[in-house]
């Protein structure tokens, strides 16, 4: 609308009062050249306090020197009259613009973002439990059912960088190679699951329970093992027992059962070793060369049992044609002497050439 038409038309405005003033609404018809300052002086009961108030429209502060007709472009416009809040500006007070939540949020501890349980479950089945990289062959599992990329796990073992959660893995004997059946047409590094049950076709994504067989390492779904009751692998026909099934990424109860089985296996191995030592089966390994060297025959060709208890000496291992004194001097000082050895050479004491 042209400015001339705006000035010739009589517009009506509404004023709402807020703050300490009584809550009410005025309907006024301003004059053509009236400013917002003039309007404020006309509506306030005490004109001496007019500088403490200001107008806003749609959240925007209106300047006192602006003409009402120049600032408003529509009839029946509504303005709000506010009272200024004292304080702020560096004197330690509040400006009134902040809310209490601003200060609470400033000092509140940041809570970690909520993780989607479905994404967390899927990541556990698609990625290596150690490096969090996508699974790629060759893959292995530990005795608790965690899935790893073999390369990442071996590197962590060699570098002794295994996290505390995987300290039960001591070496290659604590991991088992597995054979995962790949879904046809899925490229390596695809965002979705890459593997499936070779019998039922169920995806290896955590929605279904999977077992790995210790003997052959093939990974089969629980559904396949239940529907086809057999004591041999459904892929390679290798025989297995119920104890040879290791659940993959099992529940807490299933992991606890696997952990108890692991402890029982280690205790049995320790008991076997201790029995061998008691029965003398491992005496040769424990005593080693010293035992053999100290066992000599007497003049009649029989083994001298007392010689086994004697202290081991280097000269006992001297070659047949060697001088025992010279042979012993290679390893230690065989003769006592007043001359002291130097760090340069044992055969050249100080003061002698």
Secondary structure, 3 states (H helix, E strand, C coil): CCHHHHHHCCCCEEEEECCCCCCCEEEECCCCCCEHHHHHHHHCCCHHHHHHEEEEECCEECCCCCEHHHHCCCCCEEEEEEECCCCCCCCCCCCCCCCHHHHHHHHCCCCCCCCCHHHHHHHHHHECCCCCCECCCCEEEECCCCEEEHHHHHHHHHCCCCCHHHCCCCCHHHEEEEECEECCCCCCCCCCCCEECCCCCCECCCCCCEEEECCCCEEEEHHHHHHCCCCECCCCCCECCHHHEEECCCCHHHHHHHHHHHHHHHHHHHHHHHHHHHCCCCHHHHHCHHHHHHCCECCCCCECCCHHHCCCCHHHHCCCCCCHHHHHHHHCCCCCCCCCCCCCCCCCCCCCC
